Amino acid sequence: MASILNADLHCHSVVSDGTLTPEALAERASANGVDLWSLTDHDEIGGQQRAAAAAAASGMRYLTGAEISVTFIGKTVHIVGLGFDAGNAQLLAGLANTRGGREQRAREMAEGLAKVGIPGCYEGALAYVGNPDLISRTHFARHLVESGVCKDTHEVFRRFLTDGKPGFVPHRWASLGEAVRWITEAGGVAVIAHPARYDFTANEEFALLTEFIGHGGQAVEVVTGSHTAAEQVRYAQVAQEHGLAASRGSDFHSPEESHTDLGRLPLLPGHLRPVWELLAHRIQ
């Protein structure tokens, strides 16, 4: 019965790279029938009190959340933390350090774009940033769409912001072990976000899963906005094979940009253990 809960445990607000406030997200999630919600801004928990209060006002249950950027075998991987103590000093310090390198990275991205004839991108991206500490590729993408360089953000990433393209600058994030420890030592559960997106080989993915579990990670996103039906089946099998709980979240950023709306996802397969069963004592 628990697997049919309409839980959306992955989305973003203006506190990171979303376009809606925590309050507007809560209203939208509630209108779409979400029962259990979490706001998971990138490397930032500054919106948690607002989100929890808005969830309560909308009649939804709530779990604290964040999406932490980590570097694993040279690639950026995202780990969602759920149900942690948002006042935990170690978690707060770790997130602050993770955010610290974003400004320099953004300036280097702008330099790369200027070299191919697109000047002023740092200042342009800043116009879309709610929190300057969290300037990201998404903000650059929005600027390039609004300035007419590309027709949508997907084209921007394809042409300019992925590995080997003019605006791509790698960043050294937290390690996988650090992120998982910050979450678990703050009383939460660590979740591998949208695993199909990383384009790992079978051996690389096995290494990610085994190291993640070794550090105390307990769950994987099975149903998420970027997963196809076949990928949902595959990661349901991965969850079973590795003894991981399953999570569900839209990864919603914006009404204009996101393919999947809050709460409008397939249900978790009934044979999996939902991640919220591990967090029943943490639900607000």
VMD Tcl script that draws the C-alpha trace (Angstrom):
set ca {
  {0.00 0.00 0.00}
  {2.85 2.38 0.84}
  {4.17 2.26 -2.74}
  {1.01 3.96 -4.08}
  {1.70 7.10 -2.04}
  {2.03 10.14 -4.30}
  {5.44 11.23 -3.02}
  {7.57 13.77 -4.84}
  {10.97 13.84 -3.17}
  {13.06 15.77 -5.69}
  {12.45 19.34 -6.90}
  {14.10 22.76 -6.92}
  {13.12 26.31 -5.98}
  {14.57 29.78 -6.54}
  {16.87 29.04 -3.60}
  {18.97 27.06 -6.11}
  {18.13 26.78 -9.82}
  {14.33 26.50 -9.92}
  {12.06 29.35 -11.00}
  {9.33 29.05 -8.33}
  {9.43 29.93 -4.65}
  {9.13 27.17 -2.05}
  {5.58 28.39 -1.38}
  {4.58 28.25 -5.05}
  {6.08 24.76 -5.38}
  {4.11 23.56 -2.35}
  {0.90 24.97 -3.80}
  {1.58 23.31 -7.16}
  {2.48 19.97 -5.57}
  {-0.64 20.00 -3.41}
  {-2.84 20.86 -6.40}
  {-1.34 17.88 -8.24}
  {-2.24 15.50 -5.42}
  {1.15 15.10 -3.77}
  {0.86 13.50 -0.31}
  {4.51 13.59 0.77}
  {6.87 16.28 -0.51}
  {10.48 17.36 -0.23}
  {12.29 20.42 -1.55}
  {15.79 19.34 -2.61}
  {17.69 22.45 -3.69}
  {21.25 22.03 -4.94}
  {23.82 22.14 -2.14}
  {21.58 24.44 -0.09}
  {18.97 24.04 2.65}
  {18.05 27.71 3.03}
  {14.51 27.05 1.79}
  {13.67 24.24 4.19}
  {11.73 26.16 6.83}
  {9.64 27.90 4.19}
  {8.98 24.63 2.38}
  {7.98 22.77 5.54}
  {5.62 25.57 6.58}
  {4.08 25.75 3.10}
  {3.65 21.97 3.00}
  {1.82 22.04 6.34}
  {-0.41 24.88 5.14}
  {-1.22 22.87 1.99}
  {-2.02 19.69 3.92}
  {1.04 17.73 2.74}
  {3.51 15.78 4.82}
  {7.12 16.87 4.47}
  {10.70 15.57 4.54}
  {13.74 17.83 4.65}
  {15.82 17.54 1.50}
  {18.89 18.62 -0.49}
  {20.66 17.49 -3.65}
  {24.42 17.37 -3.14}
  {26.89 17.51 -6.03}
  {29.73 14.98 -5.78}
  {32.64 14.05 -8.01}
  {32.93 10.34 -8.76}
  {35.52 8.97 -11.23}
  {35.75 12.38 -12.84}
  {32.02 12.90 -13.33}
  {29.44 14.90 -11.40}
  {26.92 12.69 -9.60}
  {24.01 13.95 -7.50}
  {23.09 12.51 -4.11}
  {19.74 13.47 -2.63}
  {19.54 13.62 1.14}
  {16.14 13.16 2.78}
  {14.88 13.45 6.35}
  {18.01 14.95 7.90}
  {18.31 17.46 10.73}
  {18.53 20.78 8.87}
  {20.42 22.33 11.79}
  {23.25 19.80 11.76}
  {26.54 21.74 11.90}
  {28.59 19.24 9.88}
  {26.01 19.15 7.09}
  {25.76 22.94 6.98}
  {29.55 23.33 6.81}
  {29.86 20.70 4.09}
  {27.20 22.33 1.94}
  {28.83 25.74 2.38}
  {32.16 24.35 1.18}
  {30.49 22.68 -1.79}
  {28.87 25.95 -2.83}
  {32.12 27.84 -2.46}
  {33.64 27.11 -5.85}
  {30.64 28.04 -7.99}
  {31.47 31.72 -8.60}
  {34.95 31.05 -9.99}
  {33.59 28.22 -12.12}
  {30.89 30.53 -13.48}
  {33.44 33.19 -14.42}
  {35.51 30.60 -16.28}
  {32.37 29.40 -18.10}
  {31.69 32.99 -19.19}
  {35.27 33.34 -20.44}
  {34.87 30.21 -22.56}
  {31.62 31.50 -24.07}
  {33.17 34.92 -24.76}
  {35.94 33.22 -26.78}
  {33.31 31.86 -29.19}
  {31.62 35.22 -29.61}
  {29.07 35.26 -26.76}
  {30.18 38.00 -24.34}
  {28.55 39.12 -21.09}
  {27.27 35.73 -20.02}
  {28.32 35.95 -16.37}
  {26.34 39.14 -15.87}
  {23.50 37.73 -17.96}
  {23.33 34.54 -15.89}
  {23.35 36.52 -12.64}
  {20.02 38.08 -13.64}
  {18.43 34.64 -13.25}
  {20.06 33.77 -9.92}
  {18.05 33.92 -6.71}
  {21.10 32.99 -4.64}
  {24.45 34.21 -6.12}
  {26.33 31.46 -4.24}
  {24.49 28.92 -6.37}
  {25.06 30.26 -9.89}
  {25.01 27.25 -12.20}
  {24.88 26.08 -15.80}
  {21.09 26.31 -15.67}
  {21.28 30.07 -15.14}
  {23.63 30.43 -18.11}
  {21.23 28.33 -20.16}
  {18.28 30.57 -19.33}
  {20.27 33.66 -20.30}
  {21.28 32.15 -23.65}
  {17.68 31.24 -24.43}
  {16.34 34.67 -23.48}
  {19.06 36.39 -25.51}
  {18.14 34.35 -28.59}
  {21.33 32.30 -28.90}
  {19.40 29.02 -28.53}
  {15.74 28.04 -28.75}
  {15.64 26.15 -25.44}
  {17.83 25.12 -22.54}
  {18.35 21.62 -23.94}
  {20.01 23.14 -27.03}
  {22.22 25.31 -24.80}
  {23.54 22.32 -22.90}
  {24.09 20.33 -26.09}
  {26.00 23.11 -27.88}
  {27.81 24.92 -25.09}
  {27.67 23.48 -21.57}
  {28.61 19.80 -21.69}
  {32.05 18.21 -21.62}
  {34.17 19.39 -24.54}
  {31.99 22.40 -25.36}
  {33.08 26.08 -25.02}
  {31.24 26.87 -21.79}
  {31.96 23.66 -19.91}
  {34.15 23.92 -16.82}
  {34.50 20.90 -14.53}
  {34.19 21.51 -10.82}
  {35.60 19.54 -7.93}
  {32.62 18.81 -5.71}
  {32.44 16.85 -2.47}
  {33.47 13.21 -2.51}
  {30.80 10.52 -2.50}
  {31.78 9.46 1.00}
  {31.64 13.00 2.34}
  {28.14 13.65 0.99}
  {26.73 10.35 2.25}
  {28.25 10.90 5.70}
  {26.90 14.45 5.97}
  {23.41 13.14 5.27}
  {23.48 10.01 7.41}
  {25.22 11.61 10.38}
  {22.47 14.27 10.33}
  {19.91 11.48 10.68}
  {18.87 11.30 7.03}
  {18.91 8.82 4.17}
  {21.17 9.20 1.11}
  {19.70 8.50 -2.34}
  {21.45 8.23 -5.72}
  {19.56 10.73 -7.91}
  {18.49 9.91 -11.51}
  {21.09 7.15 -12.01}
  {20.38 6.67 -15.73}
  {21.69 10.17 -16.50}
  {25.35 9.51 -15.75}
  {26.16 7.39 -18.80}
  {28.37 5.07 -16.77}
  {29.62 1.76 -18.08}
  {28.33 -1.32 -16.26}
  {31.57 -1.53 -14.28}
  {31.51 2.17 -13.37}
  {27.90 1.97 -12.22}
  {28.68 -1.11 -10.12}
  {31.58 0.80 -8.54}
  {29.26 3.74 -7.76}
  {26.65 1.50 -6.18}
  {29.07 -0.54 -4.10}
  {30.98 2.51 -2.85}
  {27.72 4.33 -2.11}
  {26.44 1.40 -0.07}
  {29.81 1.05 1.64}
  {29.55 4.62 2.89}
  {26.04 4.04 4.24}
  {23.84 5.00 1.25}
  {20.44 3.31 1.39}
  {18.31 4.25 -1.62}
  {18.17 4.97 -5.35}
  {15.74 7.03 -7.44}
  {13.79 4.56 -9.53}
  {10.99 6.81 -10.77}
  {12.19 10.30 -11.73}
  {11.43 12.87 -14.39}
  {14.30 11.94 -16.73}
  {13.88 8.14 -16.58}
  {12.17 6.28 -19.38}
  {9.83 3.37 -18.63}
  {12.64 0.96 -19.47}
  {15.02 2.78 -17.13}
  {12.45 2.59 -14.34}
  {12.34 -1.19 -14.81}
  {16.13 -1.38 -14.86}
  {16.63 0.61 -11.66}
  {13.85 -1.26 -9.91}
  {15.98 -4.35 -10.58}
  {19.11 -2.53 -9.37}
  {17.34 -1.58 -6.15}
  {16.36 -5.20 -5.53}
  {19.74 -6.62 -6.43}
  {21.59 -4.25 -4.10}
  {19.06 -4.17 -1.27}
  {18.32 -0.48 -1.74}
  {15.09 1.34 -1.00}
  {13.41 3.13 -3.91}
  {12.71 6.84 -4.23}
  {10.38 8.83 -6.49}
  {10.76 12.48 -7.53}
  {10.04 14.66 -10.53}
  {13.25 16.75 -10.43}
  {10.94 19.67 -11.24}
  {12.64 23.03 -11.88}
  {10.21 25.16 -13.85}
  {6.80 25.02 -15.53}
  {8.47 26.06 -18.80}
  {11.48 23.74 -18.69}
  {10.51 20.53 -16.90}
  {9.03 17.63 -18.83}
  {7.47 16.11 -15.72}
  {5.29 18.15 -13.36}
  {5.29 17.78 -9.59}
  {3.47 14.61 -8.55}
  {2.77 13.51 -12.15}
  {4.96 10.44 -12.15}
  {4.31 6.70 -12.41}
  {3.93 5.05 -9.02}
  {6.77 3.05 -7.55}
  {6.61 -0.67 -8.40}
  {4.80 -2.40 -5.55}
  {7.55 -4.94 -4.87}
  {10.08 -2.27 -3.88}
  {10.58 -0.78 -0.43}
  {9.77 2.94 -0.59}
  {12.43 5.19 0.88}
  {9.84 6.92 3.06}
  {9.41 3.71 5.05}
  {12.96 4.29 6.31}
  {12.01 7.82 7.31}
  {8.60 7.46 8.94}
  {9.97 8.96 12.18}
  {11.33 12.00 10.28}
  {8.19 12.98 8.37}
  {6.74 16.33 9.45}
}
mol new
graphics top color blue
foreach p $ca { graphics top sphere $p radius 0.5 }
foreach p [lrange $ca 0 end-1] q [lrange $ca 1 end] { graphics top cylinder $p $q radius 0.2 }
display resetview
